[in-house]
Amino acid sequence: MILTDEQTSIRDSARRFSRERLLPDYQKREADDCLNRDIVREMGALGFLGSDISDEFGGAGCSSLVSGLVIEEIAYGDFCLSNFPTQASLLGAILSRSATKDVAHQWIPGIASGDVIPAICLTEPSAGSDAAQLSLRARKDGSDYILSGEKTSITFGAFADVFVVFARTDPQAGAKGISAFAVDGRARGISTSAFDDAGCRCAGRASVFFDDVRVPAECLLGDENQGFTQVMKGFDYSRALIALMCLGSAQASLDEAWRYTLERQTFGVPIATHQGVTFPLAEADAMMTAIRELSYSALTLRDQGLPHTAEAAMVKLLGPKTAFDVIHQCLLTFGHYGWSKDSPHQQRMRDVMGSEIGDGTAGIMKLIISRQRIRAITAGA
Ligand SMILES: Cc1cc2nc3c(=O)[nH]c(=O)nc-3n(C[C@H](O)[C@H](O)[C@H](O)COP(=O)(O)OP(=O)(O)OC[C@H]3O[C@@H](n4cnc5c(N)ncnc54)[C@H](O)[C@@H]3O)c2cc1C
């Protein structure tokens, strides 16, 4: 895709920040094993959190495509930190579309500045892929709702300031009985328990428990029983962004691997001379370029208000798995040096692997693509 001068300039400033400020301490941040909120605020101050959030809410008012470009660059320096702009774009979009003006103004400016960390609570212990089966209950009590139940596997769950929670408001109605709420992370009755994850350790993935949490009616997002429709729209966006996160991280390993092929010698020549070394990297470049272009295309369709559900599912299907395979290949290119924990490739592999599950697994992406195809055929398209 040919970018405009403005898009290139924003991408390049995110690129400089990521490579100069984030990349050098990528491994140290994992070793420290805790979130540095100052760096999140720094991204906010530079306009890199939810670049698409409108200026009415303190955002940069860019397109979805520009958000994707920024997120891809941030992931180059630190995959785990790129979760912050992705969540900011996803939650910013849901809140600006569905919250009351007051509730939107309460949370979105802080999300854009990095002062507020948002989390999305959909998954439950017995409802993941089949999220319409969720059972966390929201019952009416006067003009308030009372939330009770458990959410699990929530990115930023351990420290989020606001939770967008999907809850059952009609016990009988399946997907049509689900509503969404913006819940203050400090509300009485909320507790959390963090996972000890294989990757993305600063993302604080956690179970979140709601023990009779009182939520004012104004915190309902959109209409009652419409929550499920809202979240599915959001996932079309976040899936394209997640694909770009994975590509950004893999690109860092790929750039490093290409450079290494010129430095390392075997049998008296640089390993770049051996096609057995360069062809896998050339294949990686080709696959990544194709998925990147489709990701940009999905975001451009979104910017134009056109359907992009299938495209988003395709890149979510291909992006995380390809990134994992590419990083693995890069690790092998470095021989025994790649296997050491001193090398960043093993961390990148662990970091991107979680994205093969989060926001829907490969199996679910294939299901979505198939449904879209069949729907188009039966509609005579
Ligand atoms: C890193 C990470 C971050 C996450 N962040 C969040 C978050 O912020 N908020 C949130 O709400 N959730 C989050 N999740 C949860 C995630 O969305 C779920 O884990 C995911 O949707 C799968 O649900 P499950 O784990 O219950 O697996 P299950 O639904 O139990 O599926 C188990 C296996 O069966 C397969 N499967 C199930 N049904 C089908 C089918 N019909 N066809 C083919 N295969 C099928 C799945 O692909 C999977 O391999 C996150 C998960 C991870 C790993």
The ligand as an ORCA input file, in Angstrom:
! r2SCAN-3c Opt
* xyz 0 1
  C      -3.042    -13.859     25.532
  C      -4.529    -13.901     25.696
  C      -5.210    -12.726     25.904
  C      -6.605    -12.747     26.076
  N      -7.247    -11.568     26.355
  C      -8.585    -11.587     26.573
  C      -9.274    -10.390     26.952
  O      -8.668     -9.311     27.085
  N     -10.598    -10.448     27.181
  C     -11.308    -11.613     27.063
  O     -12.527    -11.592     27.271
  N     -10.680    -12.777     26.716
  C      -9.345    -12.794     26.481
  N      -8.691    -13.955     26.168
  C      -9.452    -15.193     26.100
  C      -9.631    -15.675     24.661
  O     -10.478    -14.807     23.939
  C     -10.159    -17.122     24.708
  O      -9.149    -17.897     25.330
  C     -10.477    -17.642     23.330
  O     -11.613    -17.030     22.797
  C     -10.691    -19.181     23.335
  O     -11.554    -19.570     24.343
  P     -11.130    -20.758     25.338
  O      -9.748    -20.481     25.822
  O     -12.200    -20.904     26.345
  O     -11.049    -22.048     24.428
  P     -12.286    -22.994     24.043
  O     -13.399    -22.184     23.527
  O     -12.563    -23.893     25.205
  O     -11.659    -23.843     22.858
  C     -10.731    -24.920     23.118
  C     -10.163    -25.387     21.762
  O     -11.240    -25.855     20.918
  C     -11.229    -25.168     19.689
  N     -12.604    -24.931     19.248
  C     -13.664    -24.597     20.016
  N     -14.790    -24.515     19.274
  C     -14.428    -24.777     17.996
  C     -15.125    -24.851     16.749
  N     -16.437    -24.602     16.658
  N     -14.423    -25.161     15.630
  C     -13.093    -25.414     15.691
  N     -12.365    -25.348     16.844
  C     -13.030    -25.047     17.977
  C     -10.517    -23.831     19.963
  O      -9.918    -23.350     18.782
  C      -9.473    -24.242     21.005
  O      -8.341    -24.763     20.348
  C      -7.316    -13.966     25.998
  C      -6.612    -15.161     25.789
  C      -5.226    -15.129     25.650
  C      -4.483    -16.422     25.466
*
